[in-house]
Amino acid sequence: MEKEDDIVKELQIHIIKAKESFPYFIEHIFPLSFKKTQIKRAPHTFNWAKITQQNKRTAILSSRKHLKSTTIYAFIMWSIFKLEETTNERWLYMSYNQKMSMYHTENIKQLIKANPLFNGIIDNTLGNSSLDYSWKEDDRFICSPNGILTFNRGWHGEGVICDDILQDPTTPLNLTIISKINRIFMEQVMSLPKEGGQIHLVGTAQHAQDLFFQLKDNPSWNWGEYKAILNEKEKKTLWPELFSYERLVDIRINELGEKAFSKEYMCSPVWSEDAYFKRTELLSIVSKDLKMEKNPAKHWKSGEIIAGLDIGKKAHPSHVAIFNKQNGQYTMLFEKFLDGWDYTKQIEFLKGLKEFYLIDEIRYDNTRGEFEPFMEQRIIDPRIWKPVVFGTQTKFQMASNFSRCVSNKTIKLLNSQRMVDSVLSVSNDLKAPETNIGHGDAFWSISLALYSPVIGGGYISL
């Protein structure tokens, strides 16, 4: 009897912890809805659970088959599990269309039925898709399935779940529909929860202009991007317990192809199938052992120190790359994306880098003349700062020079996944789409650093 009492007390403590913590619930209670043979440990979902519990507005952009929807299922179940007496909550579960949202709510109903710690819960509906639960007569949790284009505009409740509202399972969406959904979300969906209510958005990237990228810099949202492959060189993946690096490479090469894999697994829907560099050849010059040089150059400098700066506009960042050139070999010392930096801040930062690394030349994109006022006012030193105008001939010369260095293995790059992705986004015709990671900026900053202008032609060429 005493042993049974101890078991009951331990279970009660277990339940209290699960009510207080969504990560605890998802790790210890939610798996009871599955057969043991179905379970694969997924630590990244514990992190998502923590983010969802601690923030009223979240946007989680991640790859296919990595439990985005399943984590949301767990969140709805947790909300029901911790329902207090005399509490009534109303939620919407929104997908691209109502059929898809009903599919999700039906899955949640099945998981609730299968979980022994939900024994005794009252299902107030005989339907298969609407969620309407009570523990006692004076509490209630209702979650209704809806499509993003057909929901009731007058509804207001505690929260809204948006699960793949930009993905039509029957046909790819065009930019007109994506823009319409973006507008509906901004103007109407965000107003649906009561004051202080919640909105949680999960999905896979569909287009560079889709909703996720519109929300990225909005300070009222906790925004996170979670790619299936975290680092190519180190072969690190988001969910190694199920998707090893080798398995993901197999999916990319043998099942989906580069373009589809980039969208479905790498949160980048716009990579070109005819990229200027093949992934394997670019990775061959990335060194996982190379680290950013953190000591002042006066203690180690030899050879020539050269920087390239691709100047971004508001829609995409600037990127700086610094190399040590010795005996024809380029070794990267430093790289950084300057997201949202104004030109004055960029110049001050580069001047600091110049003093630290004793940079001999800073070659920068002067196509639009952003730095001309600084040059005229002598804020930047023309002996160090070398402008390059991106004419067609110049661009192809720079790209060709970059390619030659890669082919000859006379260049070493730091192990930065974002930089690698940025370089790979540039196509054979030297175009790159504007994405959440930039606009091919790292490709051009590196090319600028490696650039050897035609003798007599200076740095400005058309």
Secondary structure, DSSP 4 states (H G I P E B T S, - for coil): -HHHHHHHHHHHHHHHHHHH-HHHIIIIIGGGGS-GGG----HHHHHHHHHHHH-SEEEEEE-TTSSHHHHHHHHHHHHHHTPPTT-EEEEEEEESSHHHHHHHHHHHHHHHHH-GGGTT-EE----SS-EEEESSTT-EEEEEEEETTTS-TT--EEEEEEESTT--SSSPPPHHHHHHHHHHHHHTGGGSEEEEEEEEEEE----TTSHHHHHTT-TTSEEEEE-SEEETTTTEES-TTT--HHHHHHIIIIII-HHHHHHHHHS-TT--TTBSS-HHHHHTTB-TT-----S-GGGT--SEEEEEEEPP-TTS-EEEEEEEEETTEEEEEEEEEETT--HHHHHHHHHHHHHHHT-SEEEEE-SS-TTHHHHHTTSS-TTTEEEEEE-HHHHHHHHHHHHHHHHTT-EEB---HHHHHHHHT-BTTS----BTTBSSHHHHHHHHHH--PPTTTTTEE-
